[in-house]
């Protein structure tokens, strides 16, 4: 691990400290997890944007999935 120094608003630090205490963890562990989740969120947003661009460039055809209709099982 690497130690880094950050500048944060006092209110944010207090809120993080309260949350960390409630979760019985440390400020550093809480922040690591929050940053990891933020990075996952960015990755998800980027993938969704890539999918949107792909479908915009190659829209679904009206009968594209019609061959799968017989494979569907609908509960009674």
TIZA-860836 format. One record per residue (C-alpha): residue number from 1; x, y, z. Coordinates in steps of 0.05 Angstrom, whole numbers, always signed. Layout:
% residues N
NUFI  resi    east   north      up
NUFI   NUM       X       Y       Z
...
***
This chain:
% residues 76
NUFI  resi    east   north      up
NUFI     1      +0      +0      +0
NUFI     2     +20     +71     -10
NUFI     3      +6    +129     +36
NUFI     4     -24    +190      +2
NUFI     5     -42    +259     +28
NUFI     6    -109    +290      +8
NUFI     7    -143    +356     +21
NUFI     8    -216    +348     +40
NUFI     9    -269    +393     +68
NUFI    10    -275    +387    +144
NUFI    11    -349    +370    +139
NUFI    12    -333    +312     +92
NUFI    13    -279    +285    +138
NUFI    14    -328    +288    +197
NUFI    15    -381    +251    +157
NUFI    16    -331    +198    +134
NUFI    17    -307    +189    +206
NUFI    18    -378    +180    +231
NUFI    19    -394    +130    +177
NUFI    20    -329     +92    +190
NUFI    21    -345     +88    +264
NUFI    22    -415     +62    +250
NUFI    23    -385      +9    +204
NUFI    24    -330      -7    +254
NUFI    25    -275      +8    +205
NUFI    26    -222     +60    +195
NUFI    27    -223    +124    +154
NUFI    28    -172     +94    +107
NUFI    29    -210     +29     +97
NUFI    30    -275     +67     +86
NUFI    31    -242    +113     +36
NUFI    32    -209     +55      -1
NUFI    33    -276     +20      -8
NUFI    34    -310     +84     -30
NUFI    35    -257     +97     -83
NUFI    36    -261     +25    -108
NUFI    37    -337     +31    -115
NUFI    38    -330     +98    -151
NUFI    39    -282     +67    -200
NUFI    40    -329      +9    -213
NUFI    41    -385     +59    -223
NUFI    42    -344     +96    -275
NUFI    43    -329     +31    -311
NUFI    44    -403     +14    -312
NUFI    45    -421     +83    -340
NUFI    46    -368     +75    -394
NUFI    47    -393      +6    -414
NUFI    48    -465     +31    -417
NUFI    49    -443     +89    -461
NUFI    50    -406     +40    -506
NUFI    51    -468      -4    -511
NUFI    52    -512     +57    -527
NUFI    53    -464     +78    -582
NUFI    54    -463      +7    -610
NUFI    55    -539      +2    -611
NUFI    56    -545     +71    -641
NUFI    57    -497     +52    -696
NUFI    58    -529     -17    -706
NUFI    59    -602     -15    -682
NUFI    60    -640     -79    -668
NUFI    61    -678    -103    -729
NUFI    62    -753    -114    -720
NUFI    63    -746    -190    -730
NUFI    64    -676    -198    -702
NUFI    65    -698    -240    -643
NUFI    66    -760    -273    -674
NUFI    67    -723    -339    -680
NUFI    68    -720    -343    -604
NUFI    69    -795    -336    -594
NUFI    70    -805    -412    -594
NUFI    71    -751    -419    -541
NUFI    72    -788    -376    -491
NUFI    73    -826    -410    -436
NUFI    74    -881    -369    -404
NUFI    75    -907    -393    -336
NUFI    76    -981    -407    -330
***
